[in-house]
Amino acid sequence: MIIILHPDTDQSGEAYRKLIDYLSTLQGIRYRLHEVLGAQQRLTEIYLIGDTSSIDAAMVESFEVVERVVRVSREYRVIGRHKDDQRTGEFIYKGIRFSQNNLLLFAGLCAVDTPEHVEMMYKCLQENGQQCARMGAYKPRTNPYSFQGHGKDCLPYVFELAGKYGIKVIAMEITHDNHIHEIHEALEKAGQPTGVILQIGTRNTQNFELLKSAGRQKEYPVLLKRGFGITLEESLNAAEYLASEGNRRIIFCLRGMKTNMGDPHRNLVDFAHVPVIKRMTHMPVCVDPSHSVGMRQAAPDQILDIMHATAQGIIAGANMVLVDFHPDPARALVDGPQALLLKELPWFIDDMQIAREAYERRVKLAGQNS
């Protein structure tokens, strides 16, 4: 059961205390408080854990501070979309809106290599009207001898250049909770010129201690990639780990499944699950065509496979695209073969818009026939 309080409820007030006193009397029931800070108000939700079937929802709703009660109909208490549940997973970060109803592009370097390449990437994004980027400072690699990223050493120029070119949000992978502190410290020293979405990669989807650490901090949203060798349910439970620790600003990312049935692509594209996740949860959904396809090959129609995969995700309703670009892919230290060229960014953006318009027409058509 989820108890949703009126916006900006005073937790020091008598009305709130009466509700908490009542909840404390319920046998076998624990409760956990969650706060969602929006642009205009603070929303408070209380999650009751245990057998709540005998609790009278009308009784709970009679308390002055309670707006409504939602009975949990899925095992994902926080991220789940429950029956008669009108809550939204929408959030605003650094002036950018993340929701299940819009589309954002996060293009950039899979792994930061040089300040010159970072600046070239940002400049290209700015020239094409983009305010978001991806930049990899920490890179978990299958081979222990492969380049692992520059780590905290590159953060100062990554953040300072972002401010110079008006990049408001950077998606950046972390592999250890120490990286959260390093990012925070570097942003502070740089004067907070940009924001960061903490990206938890496919290899860490079931790193539960990392999930808890990212969930306990409330400053940065989290982009969680689906595990490449586990079920969708297991990956959604990973998102619930984040949310259950208090951070509900989560974007769920599909990036392909590791199976030879996807050959010759790097992974089997799983973007048909975009509407499934939107139906089951409140989370915005991201697609990562670069790590699904893994190469910059084109079909006879001259459209790159990565762009075909991107369109597949967008036309299914994706809300964010995470894609690799590089000024000189041949010199990229990580995943150069799948990186698109900077001159291809305008083409990529236009192709995204075509797919988005097709999705919006499909939504309109569905509304006319429902």
C-alpha angles and dihedrals in degrees: 000000000000120000112203114200127207112273115276093010111185105241091194092056129105094241092058091046091055091057093048091048089053093049090050090061095057110109117231093003126118123189133207127196122224126186125197115197110207130184092264108020148010117251120201125200128181119207117206112208120200136040102334097165093107095049113108106234091198089056091053092046090054091072112103096236096049118099097181145327126238121199111220111243098173133050089242096084098180107027096032125107103231131194112285088002111147096176118126132218090212118128138168120225124179088346094305118119118222116192144130089262106060140051130235133181123220106185125167150092118338085208127015110238111162136005088237093059092045091053093047090052094049092046091053091049092050092049089054096049098256125143101182134067144172120233125173116212098156117044124185107206133193091224113060090213095055122102108282098194132267091269120194092350092076097043097088095059094036090057098037093051090047089059091047092056099037098252104160102184133026124194106219128176121231127195101182135032089243087069090065089059093045091052092047092049093048092049091050093050091048092051097252095285093164143003133250133220108204108230118207108199130221093262091057099044089110097036090117097185090054090048090052092049093049090046095050094055113077101190100080130045117230131231109202119197120212113252108257095222105033135075125273089246091056091050092049089052087056088056089050088055088059094046095044089059090057108268110111095166094103132148116196115217128203112205106163135273125267106244134121087235085080094059133163085028119074092246138004106267110242100184093124084080092068094094091040092059092045090051095047100039144022094238124120109242125230129193125206107201093173095065092039096053100026098193140065099234125142131216121230087272086067092239114130117244089235089058092048089052091047091053090049090057096043095047087053090055107268115171100201137027121207109194139166122242128167135182090226112013092185089065097042113125093213131033097347093157091064099042118110122223123256090239088059094059096089090049091048092050093049091048090050090053092052090053092046092051089051090052092050090050089051090051091050092048091049090052091053092052101040 
